[in-house]
């Protein structure tokens, strides 16, 4: 009677450890392509963590003989759990995704998408970018693991890995590192070599009579097709996102009226400030010694979860060609015009930067529009503008004129007076700082001077990019460290809370003289605050404590006289009267919150240090584990007789891989590492049983003189796992009859048992010639046992043959 049961080749199990490990190594080596678009090496620890989690879970589930589809789904779910642990604080039990954690994760992904759209490679290794790294490398690890192990088609992994290289290559302005290609090529060649060795062994087993059906032949092909389709679609989707900001139009190809603004300008600002290098953007002529800022965008709306944003819908405006309408609240008859030429060099954008209050712009292409309300000149699509000439009002009011301007905001868009939904502490601070100030200018200066360095504020570009509801209060009251984005955003919010119309302006500082022009580069990107004064329009105030000479400090910003004549001094020294006293700085209402905040800050710093050394230790352990694993594989291939040495190396590889997993998880949390140790301890008996089984099946497949003994030992171990140990006094035939009876073997199992007994007796009492029927017979008996006496879950995880004092 011919068995129709699908059996598991012994040689196939030989690849269940080696192939997944080499596939993981190949994915990790391919991820080094990210070094061309991400600053530093912090991303490598996150890549390693994602690869270890995916590969380790795949090894565990396949050891439990879980269905391939379930393994893939579980691996993707594990990547999601990893994202929750790494990038949110609201997971269920700190690990599993829930509605709150998914919402937080969506916010991080939104920030990462904005950085991808407008960031300039190489981008800093910020939290949103690390989130993208974990997602991308995690999914690639799942695809490579599925193709190489489940589908037994490692050659198809080449297309997936090619996408990993194609995306950084398309985004980077320079060639990717040569060593990255070398590592990727070498690891992929190793994966193919391992697959070739596996196929050789499988072919030899087929020749020896191992039953292998063709029913599953279509499964690898289907898996390969689906995985390749997903990889190609993912690669195409990512490469559609460029490094220059995208401004979606209204979709009807109109003249630009009603254009929707989908860009996040602060993200572009961050990209330029943190970009390694210095790219020239503009050359300006006619500015003379004036250090006035060049304005590109104004942000009018504050969202407590997204920060300052431009208007969602731009007004229709007017064509920016020729004389422009006057700005609201400004008397054009008092204007003193200056002709300024702006020559874009490497700027490709939607915004046409202007100085002061523009009265006329010439030499711009068709389709450029000007909105006097927002003071922005813009295009419907990103383009490099030709050199243009602006007639701008560069007059500067005195402090006395600003104090006399009053606070009559009739005719001003009420949007500029809209208070923000912020922490009540922010409103309290705004009211306290402006209390007792008789004029709007003095209120503005009181708020501006709160951000003085003597009050603990420092300028720092290496800071978090948080724009959630707590980031504003954290900067204003606790961290006091940031760059122009934090300073301008905070001051503008405080002004709005004090009832003063304000907005945030983005653009550039004055640059530096270069011959007959001023050169403005990416390092000049800047943000500041503009405050509306009736009759004077929008006036510049810059709270950022720049110390490199780029700051523009007009005379009115240094005024401390609340009623006398204008103070024309340009000194940047502020009196204690205008400065917010440190002793009066409001504290959080709940002292516990303050303690938690301080502790959180310390924890973040400690985490940064921990991330460095734990990542390096994990990387060294992974390298050591790969070396030990490769050594065990080579010894098993070239010196099959060195079983003891191969056993020692296999045990060493297991230990080193476990330590690598522990330290990789320690990048996130030592508690997670402790959980991993517990899981590994629980999984070790099963792993030992699987290893013993593979070793015995390997000896059986080798058809050596000890093949029959190895087959019988494995059969007895299967019986012990099912609670039926064989007595030492039993003969082979009596033990065989007992196994058939107690485990209720079917006809295929009985036939296989008869064959095994005959082969075993011939090996003991005959010439020891290997019998090609042994492999098939052993598989028939094992299959019959699994079918008629299946193991319980506890018996699988805690096999009796391993836990006995003397294991078989």
C-alpha positions in Angstrom: 0.0 0.0 0.0 1.5 3.3 -1.1 1.4 6.1 1.4 -0.2 9.4 0.3 0.9 11.3 3.3 3.2 14.2 2.7 6.5 13.4 4.5 9.2 15.7 5.7 12.6 15.1 4.2 15.4 14.9 6.6 17.6 17.1 4.5 14.9 19.8 4.6 15.3 20.1 8.3 19.0 20.6 7.9 18.3 24.1 6.5 15.9 25.2 9.2 18.7 26.8 11.2 21.4 27.7 8.6 19.2 29.2 5.9 17.3 31.6 8.2 20.5 32.8 9.8 22.2 33.5 6.5 19.0 35.1 5.2 19.0 37.4 8.3 22.7 38.2 7.7 21.9 39.1 4.0 19.1 41.4 5.0 21.3 43.2 7.6 24.2 43.6 5.1 21.8 45.0 2.5 20.5 47.5 5.1 23.9 49.2 5.1 22.8 51.0 2.0 21.0 53.3 4.4 24.3 54.8 5.4 24.2 56.9 2.3 21.0 58.7 3.3 21.0 58.7 7.1 23.5 60.4 9.3 25.5 58.4 11.8 25.2 54.7 12.7 22.2 54.8 15.1 20.0 53.3 12.4 22.1 50.1 12.4 21.0 49.2 15.9 17.3 49.5 14.8 17.9 47.5 11.7 19.6 44.8 13.7 16.8 44.7 16.1 14.2 44.3 13.4 16.1 41.5 11.7 16.7 39.6 14.9 13.0 39.8 15.9 11.8 38.6 12.5 14.4 35.8 12.1 14.1 34.6 15.7 10.3 34.4 15.6 10.5 32.5 12.2 12.9 30.0 13.7 10.7 29.4 16.7 7.4 29.0 14.8 8.9 26.8 12.2 10.3 24.6 14.9 6.7 24.3 16.1 5.7 23.4 12.5 3.4 26.3 12.2 1.9 26.9 8.7 4.0 29.2 6.5 1.2 31.7 6.1 0.8 32.0 9.8 4.6 32.4 10.3 4.6 35.4 7.9 1.6 37.0 9.5 3.1 36.5 13.0 6.4 38.0 11.8 4.6 41.1 10.5 2.7 41.4 13.7 6.0 41.1 15.6 7.3 44.1 13.6 4.2 46.0 14.6 4.7 45.2 18.3 8.3 46.3 17.9 7.2 49.6 16.5 4.8 50.0 19.5 7.6 49.3 22.0 10.1 51.6 20.3 8.0 54.6 19.2 5.0 54.8 21.6 4.4 54.8 25.3 0.8 53.6 25.1 0.9 50.0 24.1 -1.2 47.3 25.8 1.2 45.9 28.5 3.8 48.1 26.9 4.1 45.7 24.0 0.9 45.0 22.0 -0.8 47.6 19.7 -4.0 49.2 20.8 -6.1 52.2 19.6 -4.0 54.7 21.5 -0.6 53.3 20.4 -1.7 53.0 16.8 -2.8 56.7 16.9 0.6 57.7 18.3 2.3 55.5 15.8 0.3 57.2 13.0 1.6 60.6 14.2 5.2 59.4 14.0 4.6 58.0 10.5 3.1 61.3 9.5 6.2 63.1 10.6 8.4 60.6 8.8 6.5 61.1 5.6 7.0 64.8 5.8 10.7 64.3 6.3 10.9 62.0 3.3 9.1 64.5 1.2 11.2 67.5 1.9 14.3 66.3 3.8 17.8 66.7 2.2 19.8 63.4 2.4 21.7 62.5 4.5 18.9 63.2 7.0 19.5 63.0 10.8 18.7 59.8 12.6 15.6 61.1 14.2 12.7 59.2 15.7 10.5 59.4 12.6 13.3 58.2 10.4 14.2 55.3 12.8 10.5 54.3 12.6 10.7 54.1 8.8 13.9 52.1 9.1 12.3 49.5 11.4 9.3 49.2 9.1 11.3 49.0 5.9 14.0 46.6 7.1 11.4 44.6 9.1 9.2 44.0 6.0 12.3 43.2 3.9 13.4 40.7 6.5 10.0 39.0 6.4 10.1 38.8 2.6 13.6 37.5 2.5 13.0 35.0 5.2 9.8 33.7 3.5 11.5 33.4 0.1 14.7 31.8 1.3 13.2 29.4 3.8 9.5 28.8 3.2 9.6 29.1 -0.6 13.1 27.6 -0.9 13.8 30.3 -3.6 16.7 32.4 -2.2 17.6 33.5 -5.7 14.4 35.5 -5.8 15.6 37.4 -2.7 17.9 39.3 -5.1 15.0 41.4 -6.4 13.9 42.3 -2.9 17.4 43.2 -1.8 17.8 45.2 -5.0 14.9 47.4 -3.9 16.8 48.0 -0.6 19.7 49.5 -2.6 17.6 51.2 -5.3 15.7 53.5 -2.9 18.8 55.0 -1.2 20.6 55.2 -4.5 17.7 57.2 -6.0 17.6 59.6 -3.1 21.3 60.2 -2.4 23.2 62.8 -4.4 26.4 60.8 -4.1 27.4 57.2 -4.7 26.5 54.7 -2.0 29.5 53.3 -0.1 31.4 50.6 -1.9 31.7 48.4 1.2 27.9 48.3 1.3 27.7 46.7 -2.1 30.5 44.3 -1.2 28.7 43.2 2.0 25.4 42.8 0.1 27.0 40.8 -2.7 29.0 38.6 -0.4 26.1 37.8 1.9 23.8 37.1 -1.1 26.4 34.7 -2.6 26.6 32.9 0.8 22.8 32.5 0.8 22.9 31.0 -2.7 25.8 28.7 -1.6 23.8 27.5 1.4 20.8 26.8 -0.9 23.0 24.9 -3.3 24.3 22.7 -0.6 20.8 22.1 0.7 19.5 21.1 -2.8 22.5 18.7 -3.2 21.6 16.9 0.1 17.9 16.9 -0.8 18.7 15.3 -4.2 20.8 12.7 -2.5 18.0 11.8 -0.1 15.6 11.5 -3.1 18.0 9.1 -4.6 18.0 7.1 -1.4 14.2 6.8 -1.5 12.9 9.6 0.6 9.3 10.2 -0.1 8.7 13.7 -1.3 5.5 14.6 -3.0 4.9 17.3 -5.6 1.7 18.6 -4.1 3.5 21.5 -2.5 5.4 22.5 -5.6 3.0 25.3 -6.4 3.3 26.8 -2.9 6.9 28.1 -3.3 6.0 29.6 -6.7 3.0 31.3 -5.3 4.9 32.7 -2.3 7.7 33.9 -4.6 5.2 35.7 -6.9 3.4 37.4 -4.0 6.5 38.4 -2.2 8.1 39.8 -5.3 5.0 41.7 -6.2 4.9 43.3 -2.7 8.6 44.1 -2.9 8.3 45.8 -6.3 5.2 47.8 -5.3 6.9 48.9 -2.1 10.0 50.0 -3.9 8.0 51.8 -6.5 5.9 53.6 -3.9 8.9 54.7 -1.9 10.8 56.0 -4.9 7.8 58.1 -6.0 8.5 60.3 -2.9 11.3 62.7 -3.7 13.5 64.8 -1.5 11.9 68.1 -2.6 8.7 69.2 -1.0 5.5 68.5 -2.9 2.8 71.1 -3.1 -0.4 69.4 -4.3 -2.4 71.7 -6.6 -6.2 71.9 -6.9 -6.1 69.1 -9.5 -7.8 71.0 -12.3 -4.8 72.6 -13.9 -6.2 76.1 -13.1 -4.3 79.3 -12.7 -3.4 78.7 -9.1 -6.3 80.1 -7.4 -7.4 78.1 -4.4 -4.2 76.1 -4.3 -4.1 73.6 -1.4 -0.9 73.6 0.7 0.1 70.1 1.6 3.7 70.9 2.6 5.1 71.2 6.2 7.6 74.0 5.9 9.2 73.4 9.3 10.3 69.9 8.0 12.2 71.6 5.1 13.8 74.0 7.6 15.0 71.1 9.7 16.4 69.3 6.7 18.5 72.4 5.7 19.7 73.1 9.2 20.8 69.5 9.9 22.1 68.8 6.4 25.8 68.0 6.3 27.2 70.5 3.9 26.5 74.0 2.8 24.6 74.5 -0.5 24.2 78.0 -2.0 20.6 78.9 -2.5 20.5 82.6 -3.5 22.7 85.6 -4.4 21.3 88.9 -3.4 22.4 92.3 -4.8 21.3 95.7 -3.6 20.9 94.9 0.1 24.1 96.7 1.1 25.0 96.4 4.8 21.4 95.7 5.7 21.0 92.4 7.6 17.3 92.1 7.0 15.8 88.6 6.8 14.6 87.1 3.5 11.0 85.9 4.0 9.7 82.9 2.1 6.6 81.5 4.0 4.4 82.8 6.8 2.6 80.3 9.1 -0.8 81.5 10.4 -2.4 78.6 12.1 -1.3 76.8 15.3 -2.3 73.2 15.9 -1.4 71.8 19.3 -0.7 68.4 17.7 1.1 69.7 14.6 2.6 73.1 15.4 2.4 76.1 13.1 1.1 75.6 9.6 0.4 77.8 6.5 -3.2 78.4 5.5 -4.9 75.3 4.2 -6.3 77.2 1.2 -4.4 80.0 -0.3 -6.5 83.1 -1.3 -6.7 83.8 -5.0 -4.3 86.7 -4.7 -3.0 88.6 -7.7 -0.5 88.0 -10.4 3.0 88.9 -9.0 3.9 90.9 -12.1 4.3 94.6 -11.9 2.9 96.8 -9.1 1.4 94.9 -6.1 -1.5 95.9 -3.9 -0.6 97.4 -0.5 -0.4 95.2 2.5 -3.3 95.5 5.0 -2.7 98.1 7.6 0.3 99.8 5.9 0.3 103.3 4.5 2.0 103.0 1.1 2.7 106.8 0.9 5.3 106.5 3.7 7.2 103.8 2.0 11.0 104.1 1.2 11.6 101.7 -1.6 14.8 99.8 -2.4 15.5 97.8 -5.5 16.9 94.3 -4.6 17.9 91.6 -7.0 17.5 88.0 -5.9 19.1 85.3 -8.0 18.2 81.7 -7.1 21.1 79.3 -7.6 20.1 75.9 -6.2 16.7 76.7 -4.9 13.8 74.7 -6.3 10.6 75.6 -4.4 7.0 76.9 -4.5 7.9 80.1 -2.6 9.5 83.2 -4.0 11.3 84.8 -1.1 11.0 88.6 -0.7 12.3 91.3 1.6 10.3 93.7 3.7 6.9 94.8 2.2 7.0 94.1 -1.6 5.6 96.9 -3.8 6.6 95.6 -7.2 8.3 92.5 -8.5 9.6 92.0 -12.1 11.1 89.3 -14.3 9.1 86.5 -12.7 7.6 83.8 -15.0 3.8 83.6 -15.6 1.7 81.9 -13.0 3.4 83.4 -9.9 0.9 85.0 -7.5 1.1 87.4 -4.5 -1.2 87.4 -1.5 -0.9 90.7 0.5 -2.6 89.2 3.5 0.0 86.5 4.1 2.8 88.5 2.4 3.7 85.4 0.3 4.7 85.1 -3.3 4.1 81.6 -4.5 3.8 79.2 -7.4 1.5 76.2 -8.0 4.4 73.9 -8.7 8.0 73.7 -7.5 10.4 75.3 -9.9 13.7 77.2 -10.1 13.0 80.9 -10.5 15.0 83.2 -12.7 16.7 86.2 -11.2 14.0 88.7 -10.2 14.0 92.3 -8.9 11.9 93.4 -6.0 11.0 97.0 -5.1 10.6 96.6 -1.3 9.7 99.0 1.5 12.7 98.5 3.8 11.8 101.3 6.2 12.1 100.5 9.9 9.8 102.1 12.5 11.2 103.5 15.7 10.2 102.2 19.1 8.3 105.4 19.8 6.3 104.9 16.6 5.4 101.4 17.5 4.4 102.4 21.0 2.1 105.0 19.5 0.6 102.5 17.0 -2.0 101.4 19.5 -4.0 98.2 19.5 -6.9 98.9 17.0 -6.9 95.8 14.8 -10.1 96.6 12.9 -9.6 95.4 9.3 -7.1 92.7 10.2 -8.0 89.2 9.5 -9.3 87.9 12.8 -7.5 84.6 12.2 -4.3 86.3 13.4 -5.9 87.0 16.8 -7.1 83.4 17.3 -5.8 82.0 20.6 -4.3 78.5 20.5 -5.6 75.5 22.4 -2.6 75.0 24.7 -1.6 74.1 28.2 -3.2 76.6 30.6 0.3 77.2 32.0 1.2 78.9 28.7 -1.7 81.3 28.9 -0.8 82.0 32.5 2.8 82.8 31.6 1.7 85.1 28.7 -0.6 87.1 31.1 2.1 87.4 33.7 4.8 88.6 31.3 2.5 91.3 29.8 0.9 92.3 33.1 1.6 96.0 33.8 2.9 96.8 30.3 1.1 99.8 28.9 1.9 99.4 25.1 1.8 96.5 22.7 5.5 96.9 22.0 6.4 96.5 25.6 4.3 93.4 25.8 6.0 92.0 22.8 9.5 92.8 24.2 8.6 91.2 27.6 7.6 88.0 25.9 10.7 88.1 23.6 13.1 88.7 26.5 11.7 85.7 28.3 13.8 83.5 25.9 17.0 85.3 26.8 20.0 83.0 27.5 20.3 84.4 31.0 16.9 82.7 31.6 18.4 79.3 30.8 17.6 79.1 27.1 20.2 77.7 24.7 20.4 77.3 21.0 20.7 73.7 19.9 19.8 71.9 16.7 20.2 68.4 18.1 16.8 68.3 19.7 13.6 66.4 19.5 11.1 67.2 16.7 8.1 66.7 18.8 5.1 68.8 17.9 2.5 67.2 20.1 0.5 68.9 22.8 3.3 68.6 25.5 6.3 69.7 23.4 5.5 73.5 23.7 5.2 73.4 27.5 8.3 71.2 27.8 10.4 73.7 25.8 9.1 76.8 27.5 9.3 75.5 31.1 11.8 72.6 31.2 14.2 71.8 28.4 14.7 75.4 27.2 16.9 74.0 24.4 16.1 74.2 20.8 16.6 76.1 17.6 14.6 78.7 15.7 11.6 76.5 15.2 11.0 76.1 18.9 11.8 79.7 19.7 9.6 81.3 17.0 6.8 78.9 17.6 6.7 79.4 21.4 6.9 83.2 21.2 4.2 83.4 18.6 1.9 81.3 20.7 2.5 83.4 23.8 1.7 86.5 21.8 -1.6 85.0 20.6 -2.5 84.1 24.2 -1.8 87.7 25.2 -4.2 89.0 22.5 -1.4 90.3 20.1 -1.7 89.4 16.4 1.3 87.3 15.4 2.6 84.8 12.9 5.7 82.7 12.3 7.9 83.6 9.3 10.3 81.1 7.6 13.1 82.2 5.3 16.8 83.0 5.6 19.2 85.3 7.4 21.2 87.8 5.4 24.0 85.4 4.5 27.6 86.7 4.0 29.2 89.1 1.6 30.8 87.6 -1.5 32.1 90.2 -3.9 29.2 92.3 -5.1 26.5 90.1 -3.7 25.4 88.4 -0.5 25.5 84.6 -0.6 22.6 82.8 1.2 23.1 79.1 1.8 21.2 76.2 3.5 22.8 77.1 6.8 21.0 80.5 6.7 17.6 78.8 6.9 15.8 80.5 9.8 12.4 81.1 11.5 11.3 84.2 13.4 8.2 86.0 14.6 6.2 88.8 12.9 3.9 91.0 14.9 1.2 93.3 13.4 1.2 97.0 14.4 -1.7 99.2 13.1 -0.4 101.5 10.4 3.0 99.8 10.4 2.2 96.3 9.2 4.1 93.2 10.1 7.2 93.9 12.2 10.1 91.4 12.7 11.0 90.1 16.2 13.6 87.3 16.6 13.7 85.4 19.9 16.3 82.9 18.9 19.6 83.5 20.7 21.9 83.1 17.7 25.6 83.7 18.6 27.3 83.5 15.2 26.5 87.0 14.1 23.6 86.1 11.8 20.9 87.6 14.0 19.1 90.8 12.9 18.4 93.0 15.9 16.6 96.3 15.0 16.7 99.3 17.3 13.1 98.9 18.4 13.8 95.3 19.6 16.3 96.7 22.2 14.2 99.5 23.5 13.6 99.5 27.2 12.0 103.0 27.5 8.3 102.7 28.0 7.5 106.3 27.3 10.5 108.4 26.3 12.2 109.0 23.0 13.4 106.2 20.8 16.5 104.3 22.0 18.7 103.9 19.0 21.3 101.8 20.7 21.9 98.5 18.9 23.2 96.8 22.0 21.8 93.4 22.6 21.9 93.8 26.4 18.5 93.6 28.0 17.6 95.0 31.4 16.3 92.9 34.2 13.0 94.8 34.0 12.1 93.3 30.6 13.4 89.9 31.4 11.2 87.3 32.9 12.5 86.7 36.4 13.6 83.1 36.9 12.2 83.0 40.4 8.7 83.7 39.0 8.9 81.0 36.3 5.7 79.0 36.7 6.1 75.4 37.7 3.9 72.5 36.7 0.7 72.4 38.8 1.5 68.9 39.9 5.0 68.6 41.4 5.0 64.9 40.5 4.8 65.9 36.8 7.9 68.0 37.2 9.8 65.2 38.8 8.7 62.8 36.1 9.7 65.3 33.5 13.2 65.6 35.0 13.5 61.9 35.3 12.3 61.5 31.8 15.0 63.8 30.6 17.6 61.9 32.5 16.3 58.6 31.2 16.5 59.9 27.6 20.1 60.9 28.1 20.9 57.6 29.7 19.1 55.8 26.9 21.2 57.5 24.3 24.4 56.2 26.0 22.9 52.8 26.4 21.9 52.7 22.8 25.5 53.2 21.7 27.2 50.4 23.7 24.4 47.9 23.6 24.1 48.2 19.8 27.8 47.7 19.4 27.8 44.7 21.8 24.8 43.2 19.9 26.6 43.7 16.6 29.8 42.0 17.9 27.7 39.1 19.2 25.9 38.7 15.9 29.2 38.7 14.1 30.6 36.1 16.5 27.4 34.0 16.2 27.7 34.0 12.5 31.3 32.9 12.6 30.6 30.1 15.1 27.6 29.0 13.0 29.6 29.0 9.8 32.3 27.0 11.5 29.9 24.4 12.7 28.4 24.2 9.1 31.8 23.9 7.5 33.0 21.2 9.9 29.8 19.2 9.4 30.3 19.4 5.7 34.0 18.7 5.4 34.5 16.5 8.5 31.3 14.5 9.2 33.2 12.4 11.6 33.9 15.3 14.0 30.6 15.1 15.6 31.8 16.1 19.1 33.4 19.3 17.8 30.3 20.2 15.7 28.1 19.6 18.7 30.2 22.0 20.8 30.1 24.6 18.1 26.4 24.3 17.7 25.8 24.8 21.4 28.1 27.8 21.4 26.3 29.3 18.4 23.0 28.9 20.3 24.3 30.7 23.3 25.9 33.5 21.4 22.7 34.0 19.3 20.8 34.2 22.6 23.1 36.8 24.0 22.9 38.8 20.7 19.1 38.8 21.0 19.3 39.9 24.6 21.5 42.9 23.8 19.6 43.8 20.7 16.4 44.0 22.8 18.3 46.0 25.4 18.5 48.8 22.9 14.8 49.2 23.7 14.6 48.1 27.3 16.4 45.7 29.7 13.0 44.6 30.8 12.3 43.4 27.3 15.7 41.6 27.4 14.7 39.9 30.7 11.4 38.8 29.0 13.5 37.4 26.1 15.7 35.4 28.5 12.6 33.8 30.1 11.2 33.0 26.6 14.5 31.5 25.5 14.8 29.5 28.7 11.3 28.1 28.1 12.1 27.4 24.4 15.5 25.7 25.1 14.2 22.2 25.8 12.3 22.3 22.5 15.4 23.6 20.7 17.6 20.9 22.2 15.1 18.3 21.1 15.0 19.7 17.6 18.7 19.8 17.4 19.0 16.2 18.5 16.4 15.1 16.0 18.3 17.0 13.2 21.6 15.4 14.2 20.1 11.9 14.1 18.2 12.4 10.9 21.5 13.8 9.4 23.3 10.6 10.4 20.4 8.5 9.0 20.5 10.4 5.7 24.2 10.0 5.5 23.7 6.2 5.3 26.8 5.5 7.5 27.5 2.5 9.7 25.7 4.2 12.6 22.6 5.1 10.6 20.4 2.3 12.0 21.4 3.2 15.6 20.6 6.8 15.0 17.2 5.9 13.5 16.3 3.6 16.4 17.4 6.3 19.0 15.2 8.9 17.3 12.3 6.4 17.4 12.7 5.7 21.1 12.9 9.5 21.8 9.6 10.0 19.9 8.1 7.3 22.2 9.5 8.8 25.4 8.1 12.2 24.4 4.7 10.6 24.3 5.1 9.2 27.8 6.2 5.6 26.8 9.8 4.9 27.7 11.3 1.6 26.5 12.7 -0.7 29.2 16.3 -1.6 29.0 15.4 -5.4 29.2 13.2 -5.2 26.1 14.5 -6.7 22.9 14.2 -4.8 19.6 11.2 -6.8 18.4 9.3 -6.7 21.7 10.0 -2.9 22.0 8.7 -2.5 18.4 5.5 -4.5 19.1 4.9 -2.3 22.1 5.4 0.9 20.2 3.0 -0.3 17.5 0.4 -1.2 20.0 0.7 1.7 22.4 0.9 4.4 19.7 -1.8 2.8 17.5 0.3 2.9 14.4 -1.5 2.4 11.1 -0.5 0.1 8.2 2.2 2.5 6.9 3.6 2.8 10.4 3.7 -1.0 10.9 5.4 -1.6 7.6 8.0 1.0 8.4 8.6 -0.5 11.8 9.1 -4.0 10.3 11.6 -2.5 7.9 13.5 -0.6 10.7 13.7 -3.7 12.9 15.1 -5.8 10.0 17.7 -3.0 9.1 18.7 -2.6 12.7 19.3 -6.4 13.2 21.3 -6.6 10.0 23.4 -3.7 11.1 24.1 -5.4 14.5 24.5 -9.0 13.4 25.4 -8.6 9.7 28.0 -6.8 7.7 26.6 -3.3 8.5 25.9 -2.4 4.9 23.6 0.7 4.8 20.1 0.0 3.6 18.5 2.7 1.4 15.1 1.8 2.7 16.0 3.1 6.2 15.2 6.8 5.6 11.8 6.0 4.1 11.0 3.6 6.9 11.8 6.0 9.7 9.8 8.7 8.1 6.8 6.4 7.7 6.9 5.5 11.4 7.3 9.1 12.6 4.5 10.2 10.3 2.2 7.5 11.6 3.0 8.5 15.2 2.2 12.2 14.5 -1.0 11.2 12.9 -2.2 8.6 15.4 -0.5 9.7 18.6 0.0 13.5 18.3 2.0 15.3 20.9 0.3 17.8 23.2 1.6 21.3 23.3 3.2 20.8 26.7 5.0 17.7 25.4 6.2 19.7 22.4 7.6 22.5 24.5 8.9 20.3 27.3 9.9 17.0 25.7 10.4 14.2 28.2 13.4 12.8 26.2 15.3 16.0 27.0 14.1 16.6 30.6 14.9 13.0 31.7 18.0 12.8 33.8 19.5 10.6 31.1 18.2 11.7 27.8 18.0 9.3 24.9 
